[in-house]
Amino acid sequence: MEHQTALQEWEQAEIRRSAAEAESADVSTLIASEDNVARYVNPPADTLFHLEYAFHLLGDVTGQQVLEYGSGWGENTIILARLGAEVHALDISPELIAINRRRMQVNGVTSGVRFSVASAYEVPCPDGSVDVVFGMAILHHLDLDRAAREVYRVLRPGGRAIFSEPMRNSPALRALRKMVPCPLPANVSPYERPLTLGELAKFSTGFVAGRSRSFELPWSRAAERIPALRTSLMPLRRWDRAMLARFPGLAYYAAIRVFEIRKP
């Protein structure tokens, strides 16, 4: 009972966070840029961008049942729909789902997408009914054990799950971050946190590991956040790609991990 109460408090915090995100959303950007959508139709395996790599892993999903796990306000829903998937966009936030519905309307998507306001732990899908679970930056908001069980339940045998998550493996960096007092913005819940490779390995227990890549070594993350360094961002990303390919152990220090798992 105590654990259930704590989980309910956790979800309520996420609902409040999502409401704040919806309130700050720029609805003038709902019309999809065709050039931007085209980036994700057939991106190469060696792309420098983590979201493009996630769509590379996704591949051809024409006619497949794709559960968008934590769909937010629909930036990726529109791409999944354009790829020909049968999309089930799920989010715990009614405000974000409302924006997502509006996005589909203004972009002329009249079929192939259904919406659910629901918990990530109680997905309204039958057992073994989903071909692909697609979750971008969702797991770090969740109880990983319960999420893993639900992802496993809804996937059909041979079905895949593709995730992209923020990472912070270094104990020194985690300790330093805790020492710096910083009030949480309204769109950040007290429960979300970067994950570790160990947590992802535990989450993936019972699945078959697929392809994966890490992105954004510390210098690239710094360049993203410091205006004076942004002109160096693309060369740094290319350097990241080369270094991570040559020295895979550097993934320990990367800020983002994209990975694929399969249900046996």
N, C-alpha and C positions, 0 to 999 in steps of 0.2 A: 504493500500500500504506500509506504514512504517513497519507494522508487517511482511509483506511478504518479504520485503528487509532484515529485521533483520534475518528472518528464513533462507533466502538464504545465508547470511553471516555465520550463524551458521553451515549450511551444508557444506559450503566450508571449514570451519575450521576443520570439521570432516573428510573431504576428505583428507586434508593435513596431519592430524594426522594419518589416515590410511595408507597413502603413506609412512610416516616415519616408521610405524610399519612393513609394507611389506619390506621396505629396510633393516630392521634389522632382519628379519625373518631368522632362521636357516633352510634352505631348506633341509639340510642333515637329518632332523628328520621327513620328510614327510611319510616315511614308517611306518605304524601303528604297534605298539607292540601288539601282540595277548593277552599277559597278561594284558596290560593296557585296551584294548577293553573289555576284559572279566569282568573287574571291574564294568562296566556300564550295563551289560546285565540284571542282576536281583539283584540289590543292595538292602540290607535290609532297612526297615524304620528307624532303629536306627543307621544308619551309622554316622560316625563322620565327613564325608566330604560332603560339600554342593553340589558339582557337582554330586556325587553319589546319593544324595537325590533327586536332580532334575530328574535324570533318573529313580529313584524309582517311583516318581510321574508320569512320562511318561508312564511306564508300557508297555503293549503289543500294539505296533502300526503297526503290520504287515498289509501292504496294505493300511494304512491310509495316507491321505494327510497332511504332516507336513511342515509347513512354518518355516524354521529356520531364525528367525528375527535378522539380524545382524550376519551373519555366520562367519565373519572374514576369517581366512585362513584355516578353515576346520577341526580343531581338533574334533569338535563335529559332523560335517557332516558325517565323516566316521563311527562314532558310530551309528548315526541315520540310515544310509544306511545298516549297518550290522544287525540292528534290523528289517529290512524288510519294513521300511517306504518308501513311495513315497515322497522324500525330495525336497523341493523348497528352495534352499540356496540363500538368498537375502542379499546383502550388498551394501552400497553406494560407495565402493572403487573398481575400476576396478583392481587395483594391488592385493588386497587381494583375489578377486574372481579368478584371474589368478593363484595364488598360490593354492587356493582350487581346481581348475580344475586339476592342476598338481598332487595334493595329490590323487585325485580320480584315475588318470591314473596310478600312480606308485603302487597303492594298488589294481589294477585290478577291480575297480568299473566302469562298462561299462553301467549300466542302473540304473534307480531308482532315479537319482539325476538330477535336472535341476537348472540352475543358472540364477540369474538376478542381474544386476548392476542397482540399483534403490533406490529411496528415501524410507525411512521407512514410510513416509506419503502418498506415492502413490504406493502401492504394486500392481504389475501387476497380480492380481488374481480377478476373478469374486466375486461378493457378495456371502457370504454364501458357499464358496467352500472349506474351510480348516477345517480339523478335529482338528488339534492341532497347536497352535503357540508356538514355543520353542525359548526363548530368554535368553541367558546367558550374563549378564552384558551389556545390550543394552539400557535399559530405562534411565539410568543416563546420556546418551549422547543426549537425545531427549526432545522435547517439549511434556510433558506428556499428555496434553489434545488432541493434534492432534494424537499422537500415540494411545491413547485409542480408539478414534473414528475409526481409521483404523484397529486396531485389532478386534474391534467389527464387523466392516463391513465384513471382510473376513471370520470370523468364521461362520460355520453353526450353527443353533440352537442346543444347547447341546454340542457344541465344547468347547475345553479347551485351556487355555493359561497357560504356565508355565514359570516363570521368576526367575532368581537369580540376586540380585542387592546389591551393596555396600551401607551401611547405616551409617548415622551419625546423631543421634537424639538429642544429648546433645547440647543445645545452648552454654554452656561453652566451649565445645570442638571445636565447629565451630568457636567461637570467637577467641579462642587461635590459631587455625590454620591460621586465617586471619592475626593475628598479627605477624606471623613468615614469613618474606619475603623469597620467594623461587621461582626462575625462573622455568617455566614449561618446562619439557623435551619435545623433539620433538614429542614424541608419546602420548602427552596429549594435548587435545584442551582446550581453555579457557572456554568452555561452559560445559564440563562435571563436575559433582559434585556428592558426595554421597547423597542419598535420605533420606527422613524421613518416619516414619510410617504413618504420616498424608498425605504425598504425595501419598503413595501407596494406602491408603484408598480412596483418591479422584480419582486416576487412575482407581480403581476397581468399581467405581460407575456404576451401570447398569449391572454389572456382579454378579454372585453368587459366594461367597467366598468358596474356597475348602480348601485343606490341606495346611499347612505351617509350617516352622520351621526356627529358627534363629541360627546362627553359629558365633563363634569367639568373645568371650567376650574379654575385653581389654588385659588381661594378655596373652591370646593366640595370639592376634595380635602382642603384643610386642615380644613374643618368636619367631614368624616368622621372625621378622626383626632384632633381636639381635643374632648374631652367637653364643654367649656363652650360650644362653638359648634354642637353638634348640633341644638339647637332651631332654628337658622337654616338647616338644611340644605335643607328643601323650598323656602323662598323663594329661596335661592341657586340651586337647580336650575332654578327658573322663570326666574331672571335669566339663567342660562347659556343656556337655550333661546332666550330673546329676543335675547341678544347674538350668539349663533352664527348665528341666522337673519338678523340684520341685517348682521353683519360676518363673513362666512365665513372671512376670513383668521385669525380667532381660533382656528380649528381647530388651528393650529400649536402652541398652548399647551394643548390639551385632553389629558386623561390616558387617554381611551379612544376607540377608533375602531371603529365597526361598519360593515361594508361587504359588498357583494354583487358577485360576478363571475359571468360566464357563459362556458361553453365554446362557441366558434363552431360 
